Amino acid sequence: MSTISNSLNRLLRHRSKYVGGVLLLFAGSAFALLGCRPGDPAQNKSGAPEKQSASPNTAPSSDISFEDVTAKLGVNHVYDNGEQSNLYAYLESVGSGVATLDMDLDGWPDLFFPGGGKLPALGQIQGLPGSAWRNQLGKRFINVTEEAKLGIIKHYTMGSQAADVNNDGFPDLLVTGYGGVLLMMNQGDGTFADSTSDSGLDASLWCTSAAFADFNRDGILDLFIAQYIDWSWENNPDCKSTAGVRDICPPAAFKGQPDRLYFGNGDGTFRDASDRLDTKAFGKGLGVLAGDFDQDSWVDIYVANDTTNNLYYHNLGDERFEEVGVSSGSALDERGLPTGSMGVSTLDYDRDLKPDIWVCNYEHESFALYKNEGNSIYRGVSSSSGLTALGTMFVAFGTATGDFDSDGDEDIAVTNGHVLRQPPGNSVEQLPLFLSNNGKGKLIRQEFSPESYFGKKWRGRGMIAVDIDCDGDLDLVVSHVNQPSAILENNRTTDSDWYQLELKGTRSNRDAIGSQVVLSTDKGKRLRLICGGGSYLSQGPYSVHFGVPKGEKLEACEITWPDGERQRIESLAPRQKHTIIEPSLVGASVSSR
């Protein structure tokens, strides 16, 4: 009995992803795991579950709307999680991401979606190919999976990242999943070649999100990979919800896996540098974001963990990282508790020119916004920013931040969907959210018509913001579970100016990951970081977008490149995308289209 009690005590230290509790069946013994602590705001005074409805933090949407143009553009991709076999494997719950990359360098963003997998029988896993879509001038996409040789099947896939790994000018592709990763190198002729076996990447466990960045500032991209839990067919307990119905197990039933770090060699190969991470750090990684959060020109790493402390790997500048999540104030929620964290992003929500951290959490937990106070110190502002008024019934995954309405402030989009088959008091499909920044420190949920994408419920997972049609505003691409992925065209009504900047490194890595850009007008300044990873299992573009309301006059744009060198540009035409080439020594090269 002492062994059983110890096992139960260990499990109780972690929050379960269940409403009210869960029953785990181990060798015929049933143990109850509490999902809501006494006094948890997950329930109202009557004990009844909350509903997904309008909250005090809700306003009609007037300046922003999104049109679902998936069918019009010809995109048809469905991520399959294999749940039709009714094996209730934990693999089913994680879902899918999406990556954007200009695979043919024609200036139009293309897309890649992982495929997932099948579970034919107990003990069997069958991977499914992803799909690649070439953008045809923003009017149409064509499926080029076979043409690009991206139909390779090795694993049950989940996430995707794109970056120029070998600095040859062509974006490469990394696909993560259960059992390992797939590294596909762009050959420059419209095709990709599998170089996984020669890459030096040995992340053979359950790999979820990843992030490319130059962590040691040698001009070559490195790679951070988050690993999840120790689920396997041999470690596959039967679990039941409080209603006595069999369902997906909670993460508390499994142990976490260590994160992996690889330094790039510049030729598409990597060397293992995982020992440079803080060896005391451990979690159940789902979301990853790499950026210069403390603005010291060394790229840091933030990991959104599932029911364990979120991790903040502070880059010490000597190829070592110190984990400072708790001491920085960014590891726990405002109650001092770990959360079931999934999606992650950064934005300067209050325009103080310091990047804040935004995290999507599980139901019965508020969304988390950590205000950057400088020097790697953060303060939770979920309550003061209006986020707690949204309720706690959302299971939030993918997220995208940006100035979607081009009013000068950064907004937030979120995709939601439950991981359980039959969630007590909740629904599997959930409404997505759009949170508009009112410019006064509040994030306000916008209402949409029931016919719109944001007015319907989905099984949401990954999300990215990318200007699909190159018209100057940020559109959305969303991946779902067992539902068609969606492309949402931004039809903002504001008549604002905008600037898009794509940085090209020469001394630095080609994608300029780790840079920061500050745009100054006569009315104020705006900050953007170029980050690796972000959202959930996904990678958005490395370009930056600024909305500037009519009447504001541009004064300057200041770029801090990954090595800390600064470049000031005092003339940029509005309503254009500008390509900024990093000066090799002095001066600047600027082109626009």
C-alpha positions in Angstrom: 0.0 0.0 0.0 2.9 2.4 0.7 3.9 2.2 -3.0 0.4 2.9 -4.1 0.1 5.8 -1.7 3.4 7.3 -2.9 2.2 7.0 -6.5 -1.0 8.8 -5.7 0.8 11.6 -3.8 3.0 12.2 -6.7 0.1 12.4 -9.1 -1.8 14.8 -6.8 1.1 17.2 -7.0 0.1 17.9 -10.7 -3.2 19.3 -11.9 -5.4 16.9 -13.8 -7.0 18.0 -17.1 -10.4 17.0 -15.9 -13.4 18.8 -14.5 -13.8 17.9 -10.9 -11.6 14.8 -11.1 -10.6 11.6 -12.9 -10.3 8.0 -12.1 -7.1 6.2 -13.1 -7.2 2.5 -13.2 -3.8 0.9 -12.3 -3.8 -2.9 -11.9 -7.5 -2.9 -10.9 -7.2 -0.2 -8.3 -9.0 3.1 -8.7 -7.5 6.4 -7.5 -9.3 9.8 -7.6 -7.3 12.8 -8.9 -8.7 16.2 -8.1 -8.8 18.6 -11.0 -10.2 21.6 -9.1 -8.8 22.7 -5.8 -11.1 23.9 -3.0 -11.8 27.6 -3.7 -10.7 27.3 -7.3 -12.6 29.9 -9.4 -13.3 27.2 -12.0 -16.9 26.8 -10.6 -19.4 29.4 -9.5 -21.1 29.4 -6.1 -23.8 26.9 -7.1 -21.1 24.5 -8.3 -22.4 24.5 -11.8 -19.9 24.7 -14.7 -19.5 28.0 -16.5 -20.8 28.4 -20.0 -19.0 29.8 -23.0 -21.0 33.0 -23.3 -20.5 36.7 -23.4 -18.7 38.1 -20.4 -18.4 41.6 -18.9 -15.2 41.8 -21.0 -17.1 41.7 -24.4 -17.7 44.2 -27.0 -19.2 44.2 -30.5 -16.6 44.0 -33.3 -16.6 47.1 -35.5 -13.2 47.5 -37.0 -12.2 43.8 -37.6 -13.7 40.9 -39.4 -12.4 37.7 -40.8 -13.8 35.8 -43.8 -13.2 32.0 -44.2 -11.6 31.8 -47.6 -10.3 28.2 -47.3 -12.5 26.8 -50.0 -12.1 29.8 -52.3 -8.3 29.4 -52.1 -8.5 25.7 -52.8 -6.8 24.5 -49.6 -8.1 21.1 -48.3 -6.2 19.6 -45.4 -7.5 17.6 -42.4 -5.3 16.6 -39.5 -6.2 13.0 -38.5 -5.5 12.1 -34.8 -6.6 8.4 -35.2 -9.3 8.6 -32.6 -11.7 6.6 -34.8 -10.0 3.4 -33.5 -11.4 4.2 -30.1 -8.2 3.3 -28.3 -8.1 6.5 -26.2 -4.4 6.9 -26.7 -2.9 10.1 -25.3 -1.5 10.9 -28.8 -5.0 11.9 -29.8 -5.1 14.9 -27.5 -2.2 16.9 -28.8 -3.2 17.8 -32.3 -1.5 19.8 -35.0 0.3 22.9 -36.1 1.0 24.8 -39.3 4.1 26.6 -40.7 4.5 29.3 -43.3 7.5 29.5 -45.6 8.2 31.0 -49.0 9.5 27.7 -50.4 10.1 29.0 -54.0 11.2 32.6 -53.0 8.4 34.2 -55.2 7.5 36.6 -52.4 4.2 34.8 -51.5 3.8 32.9 -48.3 3.3 29.1 -48.7 1.9 26.7 -46.1 2.8 23.3 -44.7 0.4 21.2 -42.4 1.5 18.0 -40.6 -0.7 15.0 -41.2 -1.0 13.2 -37.9 -1.5 9.5 -37.8 -3.7 6.4 -37.5 -3.9 3.9 -34.6 -4.8 0.7 -36.4 -4.8 -1.5 -33.3 -3.4 -1.5 -29.8 0.3 -1.2 -30.0 0.4 0.1 -33.6 1.0 3.7 -34.8 0.8 4.6 -38.5 2.1 8.1 -39.5 0.3 10.1 -42.2 2.0 12.6 -44.6 1.5 16.3 -44.3 0.6 18.6 -47.1 2.4 21.5 -48.7 0.5 24.3 -50.5 2.0 26.9 -52.9 0.5 30.4 -52.9 -0.5 31.6 -56.3 -0.5 35.4 -56.0 -2.9 35.2 -53.0 -5.7 34.1 -55.2 -5.3 30.3 -55.1 -3.2 27.6 -53.4 -2.1 24.4 -55.2 -1.1 21.2 -53.4 2.6 20.6 -54.2 3.3 17.9 -51.6 4.4 15.2 -54.1 6.1 17.7 -56.4 8.1 19.1 -53.5 8.9 15.6 -52.2 7.3 16.4 -48.8 5.1 13.4 -48.6 7.6 11.4 -46.5 6.1 9.4 -43.6 8.3 8.5 -40.6 6.3 9.4 -37.5 2.9 10.4 -36.1 3.5 14.1 -36.9 2.3 17.1 -34.9 4.4 20.3 -35.3 6.2 22.1 -38.1 8.9 24.8 -38.1 10.5 26.6 -41.1 13.8 28.4 -41.2 16.9 28.8 -43.4 19.1 26.3 -41.5 22.2 26.5 -43.7 21.9 30.2 -44.7 21.6 29.4 -48.4 18.6 31.7 -48.9 16.0 28.9 -49.1 13.8 28.0 -46.1 14.0 24.5 -44.8 11.4 22.5 -42.8 11.4 20.6 -39.5 8.5 18.3 -38.7 8.0 17.1 -35.1 6.0 14.3 -33.6 5.9 11.1 -31.6 9.1 9.2 -32.1 11.3 11.8 -33.5 11.7 14.7 -36.0 12.0 15.0 -39.8 14.4 17.6 -41.2 13.7 18.5 -44.9 16.3 20.6 -46.6 15.2 22.9 -49.4 17.1 22.1 -52.6 16.4 25.4 -54.3 14.6 23.8 -57.2 11.2 23.4 -55.6 12.0 20.1 -53.9 13.1 19.1 -50.4 15.5 16.3 -49.3 15.3 14.3 -46.1 18.5 14.9 -44.2 17.4 13.7 -40.8 19.8 10.8 -40.6 22.8 13.0 -41.3 21.6 16.0 -39.3 22.9 15.0 -35.8 19.3 15.4 -34.4 18.6 12.6 -31.9 15.3 13.7 -30.5 13.8 10.3 -30.6 11.1 10.7 -27.9 7.8 12.7 -28.1 8.8 16.0 -29.7 6.2 18.8 -29.7 7.1 22.4 -30.4 10.5 23.6 -31.5 12.2 26.9 -32.2 15.1 27.9 -34.5 17.3 30.8 -33.3 21.0 31.7 -33.0 21.6 31.2 -29.3 25.4 31.6 -29.4 25.5 34.4 -31.9 27.8 32.7 -34.5 25.5 33.6 -37.4 24.2 30.0 -37.6 20.7 28.9 -36.6 20.5 26.5 -33.6 17.5 24.5 -32.5 15.5 24.0 -29.3 13.1 21.1 -29.1 10.5 20.6 -26.3 9.7 17.0 -25.4 6.5 16.1 -23.7 5.7 13.0 -21.6 6.7 9.3 -21.4 3.5 7.9 -22.8 3.8 4.7 -24.8 1.7 1.6 -25.5 3.5 0.0 -22.6 2.6 2.9 -20.4 -1.0 3.4 -21.5 -3.3 3.3 -18.5 -7.1 3.1 -18.8 -8.7 6.4 -17.5 -12.2 7.4 -16.7 -13.8 10.8 -16.1 -15.9 11.6 -13.0 -19.0 10.6 -15.0 -17.5 7.1 -15.2 -16.9 7.3 -18.9 -13.6 6.2 -20.5 -11.6 9.1 -21.8 -8.1 10.4 -22.5 -5.8 10.2 -19.5 -4.5 13.4 -17.8 -0.9 14.5 -18.1 -0.5 13.9 -14.4 -0.5 10.1 -15.2 2.9 10.5 -17.0 6.4 11.8 -16.4 7.8 14.7 -18.3 10.7 14.5 -20.7 13.9 16.7 -20.8 14.1 19.5 -23.4 16.8 19.3 -26.1 19.2 21.9 -27.5 21.3 21.6 -30.6 23.9 24.1 -31.9 24.0 24.4 -35.7 27.2 23.7 -37.7 26.1 25.9 -40.7 25.8 23.0 -43.2 22.4 21.6 -42.1 23.9 19.5 -39.3 23.7 20.0 -35.6 25.6 19.0 -32.4 23.9 18.1 -29.2 24.2 20.9 -26.6 21.4 19.8 -24.2 23.9 19.9 -21.3 24.1 23.7 -21.7 20.5 23.9 -20.4 19.9 24.2 -16.7 19.9 20.5 -15.6 17.5 21.3 -12.8 14.8 22.3 -15.3 12.2 19.7 -16.2 8.7 19.9 -17.6 6.1 18.6 -20.1 6.7 21.0 -23.0 4.0 21.9 -25.5 4.7 25.5 -26.6 8.1 27.1 -27.2 9.1 30.7 -28.0 12.7 31.9 -28.6 13.4 35.6 -28.5 15.4 38.4 -26.9 13.0 39.0 -24.1 15.4 40.9 -21.8 16.7 42.9 -24.7 20.4 42.1 -24.1 21.0 40.7 -27.6 21.1 37.1 -26.4 18.1 35.0 -27.4 16.2 33.4 -24.5 13.7 30.6 -24.5 10.3 30.3 -22.9 8.6 26.9 -22.6 4.8 26.5 -21.9 4.6 23.3 -19.9 1.5 21.1 -19.3 0.7 21.1 -15.6 4.3 21.8 -14.5 6.0 25.1 -14.0 6.6 27.1 -17.3 10.3 27.5 -17.9 12.3 30.6 -18.8 15.7 29.7 -20.0 17.8 32.9 -19.6 20.7 33.0 -22.1 23.9 33.7 -20.1 25.9 34.6 -23.2 28.5 31.8 -22.9 26.5 29.0 -24.5 24.8 28.3 -21.2 21.2 28.8 -20.0 19.9 29.4 -16.5 16.3 28.5 -15.8 14.7 31.5 -14.0 11.0 30.9 -14.4 10.0 31.1 -10.8 12.3 34.0 -9.8 11.3 35.9 -12.9 7.6 35.7 -12.1 6.7 34.0 -15.4 6.4 30.3 -14.3 3.1 30.3 -12.4 -0.3 32.0 -12.6 -1.4 34.9 -10.4 -2.4 32.4 -7.7 1.1 31.0 -7.7 0.0 27.7 -9.3 1.4 25.8 -12.3 -1.0 25.6 -15.3 -1.8 23.4 -18.2 -0.1 25.7 -20.7 -0.1 25.2 -24.5 0.2 28.2 -26.8 2.6 31.1 -26.2 3.5 34.4 -27.9 5.0 37.8 -27.2 3.6 41.2 -27.6 4.1 44.7 -26.2 0.5 45.0 -25.0 1.1 48.3 -23.2 3.6 49.9 -25.6 6.3 50.4 -23.0 8.9 49.0 -25.5 9.4 45.8 -23.4 8.2 42.5 -24.7 5.5 40.8 -22.6 4.7 37.1 -22.5 1.3 35.7 -23.4 0.3 32.1 -22.5 -2.8 30.0 -23.3 -4.0 27.7 -20.6 -6.4 24.8 -19.9 -9.9 25.1 -18.7 -10.5 26.2 -15.1 -7.4 28.4 -15.5 -7.2 32.0 -16.7 -5.2 33.0 -19.7 -1.8 34.3 -18.5 -0.3 37.7 -19.5 3.1 38.5 -17.9 4.1 42.1 -18.0 7.8 42.7 -18.6 9.2 44.9 -15.9 12.7 44.7 -17.2 15.8 42.7 -16.2 13.9 39.4 -16.6 11.3 40.3 -14.1 7.6 39.8 -14.9 4.3 40.6 -13.2 1.1 38.7 -13.8 -1.6 41.1 -15.2 -4.3 38.7 -16.2 -6.8 40.4 -13.8 -6.0 44.0 -14.5 -5.9 43.5 -18.3 -9.4 42.0 -18.3 -8.5 38.4 -19.1 -10.0 36.8 -16.0 -13.4 38.2 -17.1 -13.3 35.8 -20.1 -14.1 32.8 -17.8 -12.2 29.6 -17.5 -14.0 27.1 -19.7 -11.7 27.5 -22.7 -9.0 24.9 -23.6 -6.8 27.3 -25.4 -4.1 26.1 -27.8 -2.8 28.1 -30.8 -2.5 31.9 -30.6 -1.3 34.8 -32.7 -0.5 38.3 -31.6 -0.3 41.4 -33.8 -2.0 44.7 -34.8 -4.9 43.0 -36.8 -6.9 46.2 -37.0 -3.9 48.5 -37.7 -4.8 50.9 -35.0 -1.4 50.9 -33.4 -1.9 48.4 -30.6 -1.3 44.6 -30.7 -4.3 42.3 -30.4 -4.6 38.6 -29.7 -6.4 35.7 -31.5 -6.8 32.3 -29.9 -8.1 28.9 -31.1 -9.7 26.6 -28.6 -10.9 22.9 -28.4 -11.1 20.2 -25.8 -8.8 17.3 -25.5 -11.4 15.0 -24.0 -14.0 13.0 -26.0 -16.7 13.7 -23.5 -15.7 16.7 -21.3 -17.9 17.0 -18.2 -19.8 20.3 -18.3 -18.1 21.5 -21.5 -18.0 20.8 -25.2 -15.3 19.3 -27.5 -15.7 22.0 -30.1 -15.2 25.5 -28.7 -15.4 29.1 -29.8 -12.2 30.8 -30.9 -11.5 34.2 -29.4 -10.4 37.6 -30.7 -9.2 40.0 -28.1 -8.9 43.6 -29.1 -6.4 45.9 -27.4 -8.2 49.2 -26.4 -4.8 51.0 -26.0 -5.4 51.5 -22.3 -4.2 48.2 -20.9 -7.3 46.2 -21.5 -7.9 43.3 -23.9 -11.5 43.1 -24.9 -13.3 40.1 -26.4 -15.0 40.9 -29.7 -18.3 39.5 -30.7 -18.9 38.0 -34.2 -22.0 36.9 -36.1 -22.9 33.2 -35.7 -22.2 32.6 -39.4 -18.6 33.7 -39.1 -15.6 31.6 -38.3 -15.3 33.2 -34.8 -19.0 32.7 -34.2 -18.7 28.9 -34.6 -17.2 26.2 -32.5 -14.1 24.2 -33.6 -11.6 21.7 -32.4 -8.8 24.2 -32.7 -5.0 23.6 -32.2 -2.3 25.5 -34.2 -2.6 29.1 -35.4 -0.4 31.7 -37.2 -0.8 35.2 -38.4 0.5 35.8 -41.9 -0.4 38.2 -44.7 -1.6 35.5 -47.2 -2.7 38.0 -49.9 0.0 40.6 -49.3 -2.5 43.4 -48.9 -0.9 44.8 -45.8 -3.0 43.2 -43.0 -2.6 40.1 -40.9 -4.7 37.1 -41.9 -5.0 33.9 -39.9 -4.3 30.2 -40.6 -5.7 27.7 -38.2 -5.2 23.9 -37.9 -7.9 21.7 -36.3 -8.3 18.1 -35.2 -10.3 16.0 -37.6 -11.7 19.1 -39.3 -10.5 21.0 -42.3 -7.8 23.6 -41.6 -9.0 27.2 -42.1 -7.6 30.3 -43.8 -9.2 33.5 -42.5 -8.9 36.7 -44.6 -8.6 39.9 -42.6 -11.3 42.4 -43.8 -10.5 45.3 -41.5 -12.4 48.5 -42.1 -9.9 50.9 -40.7 -8.1 53.1 -43.2 -4.7 53.0 -41.5 -1.3 53.0 -42.9 0.9 50.0 -42.5 4.5 48.9 -42.8 5.9 45.4 -43.2 9.6 44.7 -42.8 11.4 41.5 -43.7 15.0 41.5 -42.3 17.8 39.6 -44.1 20.9 38.8 -42.1 24.4 38.8 -43.6 26.6 38.7 -40.5 23.6 37.3 -38.6 21.4 34.3 -39.4 19.6 34.8 -42.7 16.1 35.0 -41.0 17.4 37.6 -38.5 15.8 35.7 -35.7 16.7 37.4 -32.4 16.3 40.9 -33.9 14.0 43.7 -32.5 12.5 46.5 -34.5 11.2 49.8 -33.1 9.0 52.0 -35.3 8.7 55.6 -34.2 6.1 58.1 -35.2 5.2 61.6 -33.9 2.7 59.9 -31.6 4.8 57.2 -30.1 6.9 54.1 -30.6 6.0 50.4 -31.3 8.1 47.3 -30.7 8.3 44.0 -32.4 10.6 41.0 -31.8 11.6 38.4 -34.5 11.2 35.1 -32.7 11.6 31.4 -33.4 8.6 29.1 -32.6 5.6 30.6 -30.9 1.9 29.7 -30.9 1.4 26.0 -30.6 3.3 23.4 -32.7 3.6 26.2 -35.4 5.8 28.8 -37.0 4.6 32.1 -38.4 6.6 34.4 -40.7 9.8 36.1 -39.5 8.6 39.5 -41.0 7.1 42.2 -38.7 4.0 44.2 -39.3 3.1 47.7 -37.9 -0.2 49.4 -38.2 -0.1 53.2 -38.0 -3.4 55.2 -37.8 -4.0 58.0 -40.2 -2.5 61.3 -39.1 0.6 59.8 -37.6 3.9 60.7 -39.2 6.8 58.2 -39.4 10.0 59.5 -37.9 12.3 56.5 -37.9 12.7 52.7 -37.8 15.5 51.4 -35.6 16.6 47.8 -35.9 18.7 45.9 -33.4 20.2 43.0 -35.2 20.9 39.7 -33.4 24.5 40.6 -32.7 23.4 43.9 -31.0 24.4 46.2 -33.8 21.8 49.0 -34.5 20.6 50.4 -37.8 18.5 53.5 -38.1 16.3 54.1 -41.2 14.5 57.4 -41.5 12.6 57.0 -44.7 10.1 54.2 -45.3 7.2 54.4 -47.7 3.9 53.4 -46.1 1.7 50.6 -47.4 4.6 48.6 -48.6 6.7 45.6 -47.6 10.3 46.5 -47.2 13.2 44.1 -47.3 16.0 45.3 -45.0 19.5 43.8 -45.6 21.8 43.8 -42.6 24.8 46.0 -43.3 28.0 44.1 -43.6 29.9 47.0 -42.0 28.2 50.4 -42.3 25.3 51.9 -44.2 22.0 50.3 -45.1 20.4 48.6 -48.0 16.7 49.0 -48.3 14.4 47.7 -51.0 10.6 47.8 -51.2 7.8 46.2 -53.1 
